[in-house]
Amino acid sequence: MKLVNIHKQTLLLLFFLIRVYTAQAQVWTMQQCIDTAQVHNKNLQMSRNNIAIGEQKAKEAKANLIPKVTVNADYKYFANLPYQLMPLSTFNPTAPEGQFKEAQFGVPHNINANLQLSMPLYNPQVYGAIQTTKIASELTELQYQKTEEQIYFEISNLYYNAQILHHQIAFIDSNLINAERLLKNIQLLKEQLLAKGTDVSKVKLQVSQLTTQKENISSKYEQVLNALKFTMSISIEQNLQIEANIQYQNTNEYTPSSTLDIRIIKTQNRLLSREISTLNKTRFLPSLNLIGMYGTTGFGYDKQPNDFLKFYPIGFAGFQLSYPLFNGTVTQRKINQKRFELRNSELQFSLLTEQNIMQMENAKLQRMVTKKSVETTTEQIEIAKTICEQTILQQKQGTASLTDVLLADNALREAQQTYLTAVIDYLKADLELKKLTGNISIKN
């Protein structure tokens, strides 16, 4: 019986299946996934909130320079008026020195109400805090960019994984159709005593293996899509299809620039240095405040016949100077802690720089290997196609067995899948190199 050339129809069947999948749901490009994540991803939202918190902390530090006005009021009733010892000579000029007489002063009712103003003219801790919060805001912004970069990296990898699994499913579907057709043809040949029962069993085994493989890959595909939806922070129930076209293009070398990790450590070093400088200033520099107060003081007496309640104004303005002489070496201990933190940060900077150089070289080698793999697998597909076509022709002429056809078919399918895997590996290696050279961006 004449066999159809099923292998030439593989590509057409693949495109047909892709179009069917596309019609069933909206196709999301990688950039659309990244843009959606930038709006909805909860890690990015928290990072934006952290930026807002940093801005408020900076405003809080500057607000310490604004005059502070407080209203104070109190009322005291003395059941027992306070005592004071007076020299006895106050009451008796002839009394000898060294003798005293107790006396009670004041009235039972005391009322105080006033406005107090305090304004720092110079405070090293306040000015240091302003500079510190400014650097901390820069650090928070860099950490937000780092989160953006991580989201870009995660979504890109998930998208690439989904693409390769999507293509594997499409290839399995087309190969499954071909295998089922081949099974029907072999069964007809067997009925005509032109094929053996073992030939039918071999094809049935292939159909079963392809069916199982499709189920496994379909499950992995759904898992990757769920992970992609989670990273994008959209509903798991939302129908999502990724773009099937895997675009391969040879990229140029990237110009290395400072990565976010290194910039973050540099900013942390600046922050620690500023904190040490502020602590040193608080040890040796005074604080000068403008102070003022205006209010009234009331005195009352509730006994007859001289009951009264009288108020007297009180007010003053002046300066308050505060100089730290000794605080139990507390500040010095804080400075020592910060210096150790700064040393660790400098060591981490050195370590990260060396690690980045090593990883960059490895990423370049990996991209070179995957690029070569893409070129090699492209050639292998052409060779596998030629072998497959020749084997089918030989089978028609009776010079090749069914096993040879199946082996050639498997070789072509594996070459096709190996090519797609090589392309995805190249894209991942290129993405890794972009990250290590500081050229990755969520807006790309």
C-alpha positions, 0 to 999 in steps of 0.5 A: 500500500502506498504510504503518504509523505507524512513528514513534509506535512509536519510544519503545516500541521504545526502552524495549523495547531498554533493558529487554533491555539491563538484563536482560543485565547488572547496571545500575550507577548513577553513585553505585555507580560512584563508591562502587566507585572510592572503594574500589578506585581505585589513585590513592585507595589511594596517597593513603590511603597518603600520609596514613598516611605523613604520620601516621608522619612526625608520630609520628617528629617527636614521637619525637625528644623521647623519651629515646634510650638506646644501648649501646656496647662496644669492645675495643682491643689496643695493639700499641704503647702511645701515647706522651706527652711528660713534663717531664724534671723529673718524673723528675729534679727538677734537670733544667732546664725545657724538656726532655722525656722520652717515656713510654708509658702504659696497658696493651695490653688496653682494654675499654669498655662503657656505656649512654648516655642523651640527652634533648632538653630544648629543641631548636628544630629538633625542635619546628619539625619537629613543627609542620611535619609537622602542617601537612604532614599537613593538606596530604596530607589536602587532596590526598586530597580533591582526588584524590577530587574528580577521581575524582568528576569523571572518573566523572561525565563518563564516565558522562554520555558513556556514557549519551548513547552508550547512548541513541544506540545505542537510537535507531539500533536503533529507527530501523534497524528502522523503516528496514528496515520501510520498505525492505520496504514500498518494495520491495513498492510497486516490485513493484507499480510504485507506487515507483521504483528510486531510492526503494528505493536511498534507503532502502537507503542510509539502512539502510546509513548507520544500520548504519555509524553504529551500529557506530561509536557502539557502538565508542565506547560500549565504549571509554567503558565501558572507561575507566569500568572503569579509573577504577573499578579493576575488571576490563575483562572485567566486564560493565557496564551504565549506568543509561539514564535521563537525569535532568534537573532545573533546579538552583539557584545554588551558594554559592561556597566555598573550592575545594580548590586554593585551600585546598591553596595556603593550606596550602602557604603555612603550611607554608613560613612554618613552615619559615622560622620553624624555620630562623630559630630554629635560627640564634639559639636554643640546644639543651639536652640532658640527657645521662648515661652509666654503664658500665665500663672494663677494663684488661688485661695479658697478660705474666708475672708480672703478668698481670691484667684489671681493670674500673672503673666510670664514670658521669656525668650532666649537661647539654649546651648547643649554640649555633650561632655560625656555619655558613657562611651555610648556614641563611641560604641555605636561608631565602632559598630558602624565601622565594622559594618562599613568594613563588611560592606567594602569586603562584600563590594570586593567579593561581588565585583570579583564574582561578577567578573567570573560570572560574566566570563562564564555567561559569555562562554555559555552564550558562545556554546549555545550559539554554536549549538543553534548553528549545529542543530540547524544543520542537523535538522536539514540532515535529518529531513534528508535522511527521513525523506530518503528512508521513506522513499526506500521504504516505498521501494522495499529497501528499508524497513518500518523500523528504519522509518520510525528511527528516521522520524524520531531523529527528525523530531529530536533534531527539531526539539533540540533546535528549539531548546538550543534557541531558548538556551541561547536566549537565556544565556543572552539574558543572563549576560545582559543582567551581569553587564548591567544592560537589563531593563524592564522597559526593554 
